[in-house]
């Protein structure tokens, strides 16, 4: 039970109680927490207090909330070597996690000034814009934006839901990946991105921008990944 006579706020006491259970192994990565109502009754506090404790633990990366399923102890972070040209799906599989993807957009667009600069295109050229939500063990952890020269228009005919884009390019179209230059900055979640990742608008994210070339120097695509930093461990 929580101590109502202590000066420490009740939500802080509940937060520390859950943290103790995580640290001593009582609660393990992937375990589901009791509902807010159950925690409220067990600890004899209001649901507002429970929600404040869970919100704090979620923002610190200890918990993840999945709408319609519940609140879970965060699983181990995904390690990503930013020096390597390796896709999200392969990164997940190397760490025994199931990758997933949901297509948000897959269209032909006018090349922007940035496309022209990074992909070696000319004014008026077209690009293939593919935007997807990426999942690890059914948890959304990244929004991925990929822009290809129009010569990759065959991707418009591919089913890219729950598929590895790099795997399709390698195995079906014999594309070979070579050099990749990456830039990492912090970015804050827009309304749309927040909805995709089940987070609050303005939540801090890691933004990884890269341009990938073939071994002979031909530009393949430019991309941006907005990822939940508390789900990744970047290796440089």
Secondary structure per residue as TSV (DSSP state, phi and psi in degrees):
chain	resnum	aa	ss	phi	psi
A	1	X	-	360.0	152.7
A	2	X	-	-83.5	152.7
A	3	X	-	-95.2	105.9
A	4	X	T	-72.4	-12.6
A	5	X	T	-90.3	-11.3
A	6	X	S	-72.6	155.1
A	7	X	S	-76.7	-22.6
A	8	X	S	-66.8	131.9
A	9	X	-	-55.1	147.7
A	10	X	H	-62.3	-36.7
A	11	X	H	-66.4	-32.7
A	12	X	H	-67.9	-39.7
A	13	X	H	-63.4	-42.6
A	14	X	H	-66.9	-39.6
A	15	X	H	-58.7	-46.4
A	16	X	H	-68.0	-34.3
A	17	X	H	-63.7	-44.0
A	18	X	H	-67.6	-41.0
A	19	X	H	-60.4	-41.4
A	20	X	H	-59.5	-40.5
A	21	X	H	-67.5	-32.0
A	22	X	H	-71.2	-44.9
A	23	X	H	-70.9	-32.4
A	24	X	T	-89.1	2.1
A	25	X	T	87.8	-0.1
A	26	X	S	-62.8	-41.3
A	27	X	S	-105.9	126.0
A	28	X	-	-110.3	159.1
A	29	X	T	-52.0	128.8
A	30	X	T	95.7	-14.8
A	31	X	-	-66.4	145.7
A	32	X	B	-94.0	133.1
A	33	X	-	-78.5	156.3
A	34	X	-	-60.1	162.9
A	35	X	-	-68.3	166.5
A	36	X	H	-58.3	-40.9
A	37	X	H	-63.3	-43.7
A	38	X	H	-64.5	-42.9
A	39	X	H	-65.2	-36.1
A	40	X	H	-63.7	-45.0
A	41	X	H	-71.5	-41.7
A	42	X	H	-63.8	-39.5
A	43	X	H	-99.9	1.1
A	44	X	T	53.7	50.4
A	45	X	-	-133.7	169.1
A	46	X	-	-76.0	161.7
A	47	X	H	-68.2	-25.9
A	48	X	H	-62.8	-41.1
A	49	X	H	-65.2	-44.0
A	50	X	H	-61.2	-45.0
A	51	X	H	-63.5	-38.0
A	52	X	H	-64.3	-40.3
A	53	X	H	-66.0	-43.9
A	54	X	H	-68.2	-37.5
A	55	X	H	-62.1	-42.4
A	56	X	H	-65.0	-43.4
A	57	X	H	-68.8	-31.8
A	58	X	H	-69.5	-43.8
A	59	X	H	-65.9	-26.7
A	60	X	T	-87.1	-2.9
A	61	X	T	91.4	6.1
A	62	X	S	-83.5	-26.9
A	63	X	E	-124.9	157.0
A	64	X	E	-133.9	134.4
A	65	X	E	-105.5	127.5
A	66	X	E	-115.1	112.2
A	67	X	T	-52.4	132.2
A	68	X	T	82.7	-8.4
A	69	X	T	-120.4	-36.8
A	70	X	E	130.8	-165.4
A	71	X	E	-112.6	132.0
A	72	X	E	-127.4	153.6
A	73	X	E	-70.9	131.2
A	74	X	-	-60.7	136.5
A	75	X	-	-79.0	170.6
A	76	X	-	-54.6	147.5
A	77	X	-	-67.1	150.2
A	78	X	E	-84.1	126.6
A	79	X	E	-88.9	127.2
A	80	X	E	-126.1	120.5
A	81	X	E	-85.6	106.1
A	82	X	T	-73.5	-10.0
A	83	X	T	-82.0	-12.1
A	84	X	S	-105.4	150.5
A	85	X	-	-93.6	87.2
A	86	X	-	-134.6	136.2
A	87	X	-	-74.0	165.2
A	88	X	H	-60.2	-43.8
A	89	X	H	-60.5	-45.5
A	90	X	H	-65.3	-37.6
A	91	X	H	-60.0	-43.6
A	92	X	H	-64.8	-47.5
A	93	X	H	-63.0	-35.1
A	94	X	H	-62.9	-21.0
A	95	X	T	-114.3	24.3
A	96	X	T	59.2	36.2
A	97	X	-	-115.4	149.1
A	98	X	-	-89.7	116.0
A	99	X	E	-78.9	153.6
A	100	X	E	-147.9	163.0
A	101	X	E	-153.3	142.5
A	102	X	E	-129.7	122.4
A	103	X	E	-73.8	127.0
A	104	X	E	-94.5	-41.5
A	105	X	E	-151.1	141.0
A	106	X	E	-149.3	95.0
A	107	X	E	-143.0	167.3
A	108	X	E	-94.9	132.2
A	109	X	E	-134.3	162.6
A	110	X	E	-68.9	136.2
A	111	X	-	-65.2	131.1
A	112	X	-	-82.0	173.7
A	113	X	H	-60.3	-37.8
A	114	X	H	-67.0	-38.8
A	115	X	H	-61.0	-45.4
A	116	X	H	-61.2	-41.0
A	117	X	H	-69.4	-48.7
A	118	X	H	-86.2	-24.8
A	119	X	H	-106.4	1.1
A	120	X	T	68.2	38.3
A	121	X	-	-99.9	169.8
A	122	X	-	-110.5	158.1
A	123	X	T	-54.4	135.1
A	124	X	T	92.8	-14.0
A	125	X	-	-67.4	159.3
A	126	X	E	-107.8	157.0
A	127	X	E	-131.4	158.1
A	128	X	E	-98.5	116.8
A	129	X	E	-103.8	119.3
A	130	X	E	-121.7	123.2
A	131	X	E	-122.3	131.2
A	132	X	E	-141.7	150.4
A	133	X	E	-90.5	132.6
A	134	X	E	-108.0	140.3
A	135	X	E	-122.2	149.5
A	136	X	E	-128.4	118.6
A	137	X	T	53.0	43.7
A	138	X	T	70.1	9.1
A	139	X	E	-104.0	124.4
A	140	X	E	-70.3	123.9
A	141	X	E	-130.6	-4.1
A	142	X	E	-157.6	147.7
A	143	X	E	-114.7	128.7
A	144	X	E	-118.1	127.2
A	145	X	E	-116.3	121.4
A	146	X	E	-126.8	132.8
A	147	X	E	-126.8	121.5
A	148	X	E	-115.6	152.2
A	149	X	E	-59.1	159.1
A	150	X	G	-62.3	-17.6
A	151	X	G	-65.0	-13.2
A	152	X	G	-98.3	24.1
A	153	X	G	-63.3	-16.6
A	154	X	G	-61.0	-20.6
A	155	X	G	-67.2	-21.5
A	156	X	G	-64.2	-23.0
A	157	X	G	-92.6	-4.7
A	158	X	S	-90.8	145.9
A	159	X	-	-84.1	108.8
A	160	X	-	-103.2	10.8
A	161	X	T	-77.7	129.2
A	162	X	T	53.1	35.0
A	163	X	S	-126.7	156.0
A	164	X	-	-89.7	116.9
A	165	X	H	-62.2	-44.4
A	166	X	H	-63.7	-37.7
A	167	X	H	-64.0	-41.9
A	168	X	H	-63.3	-45.5
A	169	X	H	-64.2	-40.0
A	170	X	H	-70.6	-52.3
A	171	X	H	-80.5	-38.8
A	172	X	T	-91.2	-34.8
A	173	X	T	-115.6	5.2
A	174	X	-	57.2	35.1
A	175	X	-	-81.0	132.8
A	176	X	-	-110.9	129.4
A	177	X	-	-95.5	139.6
A	178	X	-	-124.8	-113.3
A	179	X	-	-72.1	144.0
A	180	X	E	-141.8	128.4
A	181	X	E	-108.9	130.8
A	182	X	E	-121.4	147.7
A	183	X	E	-128.4	130.4
A	184	X	E	-119.2	124.2
A	185	X	E	-138.6	171.2
A	186	X	E	-95.1	140.9
A	187	X	E	-139.5	152.3
A	188	X	E	-104.3	140.1
A	189	X	-	-64.0	128.1
A	190	X	-	-74.9	174.9
A	191	X	H	-58.2	-46.1
A	192	X	H	-65.0	-48.1
A	193	X	H	-62.5	-40.0
A	194	X	H	-59.7	-40.7
A	195	X	H	-66.5	-39.9
A	196	X	H	-63.6	-37.1
A	197	X	H	-101.9	4.7
A	198	X	T	58.2	46.6
A	199	X	-	-130.0	175.4
A	200	X	-	-80.1	145.7
A	201	X	T	-59.4	136.2
A	202	X	T	90.6	-0.6
A	203	X	-	-63.7	135.2
A	204	X	E	-70.3	133.4
A	205	X	E	-128.9	157.4
A	206	X	E	-89.7	130.0
A	207	X	E	-109.8	118.7
A	208	X	E	-112.3	112.7
A	209	X	E	-104.4	138.0
A	210	X	E	-149.3	156.4
A	211	X	E	-124.8	124.6
A	212	X	E	-108.8	133.7
A	213	X	E	-119.4	161.2
A	214	X	-	-80.1	167.3
A	215	X	T	-56.6	-27.7
A	216	X	T	-91.5	8.8
A	217	X	S	93.9	-1.0
A	218	X	-	-72.5	132.9
A	219	X	E	-73.0	128.9
A	220	X	E	-97.2	-52.5
A	221	X	E	-165.3	162.9
A	222	X	E	-117.3	146.5
A	223	X	E	-145.0	162.8
A	224	X	E	-139.1	133.2
A	225	X	E	-117.0	127.7
A	226	X	E	-105.4	112.0
A	227	X	E	-122.4	151.4
A	228	X	-	-74.2	112.2
A	229	X	G	-61.0	-28.0
A	230	X	G	-78.3	-1.5
A	231	X	G	-106.7	-7.1
A	232	X	E	-123.6	150.1
A	233	X	E	-125.9	111.0
A	234	X	E	-86.5	133.6
A	235	X	E	-110.8	125.8
A	236	X	-	-104.1	360.0
